Amino acid sequence: MFSAKKILIIAAIVLVIIAIPVTIYLLQQQQELRSHAEPATTLSFSPPSTASTPIQAKKGDTVDLDVMV
């Protein structure tokens, strides 16, 4: 009565008929936006150095800095 080829074609058509409305429904749903970012990380050096009070060192000197995150 039905060959395997006809059954596969009918199954594919039924799948497409079901998939299209489901896809349209899911695409129309409002997306949930999540914004749970961590606060910015603070990076600091010890001893402190600013533009007005820079660390004074000569070329070739070893400078020890502790980095705090």
C-alpha positions in Angstrom: 0.0 0.0 0.0 2.6 2.6 1.1 6.2 2.3 0.2 9.0 3.4 2.5 9.7 6.4 0.2 6.1 7.6 0.5 6.1 7.2 4.3 9.4 9.2 4.5 8.0 12.0 2.3 4.7 12.2 4.4 6.8 12.2 7.7 8.9 15.0 6.4 5.9 17.1 5.4 4.3 16.5 8.8 7.5 17.5 10.5 7.7 20.7 8.5 4.1 21.5 9.2 4.7 21.2 12.9 8.1 22.8 13.0 7.2 26.1 11.3 4.5 27.2 13.7 6.6 26.1 16.7 9.6 28.1 15.4 7.5 31.2 14.8 6.0 31.0 18.3 9.4 30.6 19.9 10.9 33.5 18.0 8.0 35.8 19.0 8.6 35.2 22.7 10.3 38.1 24.5 13.9 37.4 25.3 14.9 37.6 29.0 17.8 39.9 29.4 20.1 39.1 32.3 22.7 41.6 33.6 24.4 40.1 36.6 28.0 41.2 35.9 30.4 41.4 38.8 31.6 44.8 39.9 34.8 46.1 38.2 38.1 44.7 39.6 40.3 47.2 41.2 44.0 47.0 40.4 46.5 48.8 42.6 50.3 48.8 43.1 52.3 49.1 46.3 54.1 51.5 46.8 51.5 53.8 45.3 52.5 55.9 42.3 50.7 58.8 40.7 51.5 61.4 38.0 52.4 63.9 40.7 54.4 61.5 42.8 56.0 58.9 40.5 58.3 56.1 41.7 61.9 57.4 41.2 64.3 54.9 39.8 67.4 55.0 37.6 67.9 53.0 34.4 68.9 49.5 35.4 67.6 49.7 39.0 65.5 46.9 40.3 62.0 48.1 41.4 59.9 45.9 43.6 56.1 46.3 43.2 53.3 44.4 44.8 50.2 44.1 42.6 46.9 43.8 44.4 43.7 42.7 42.6 
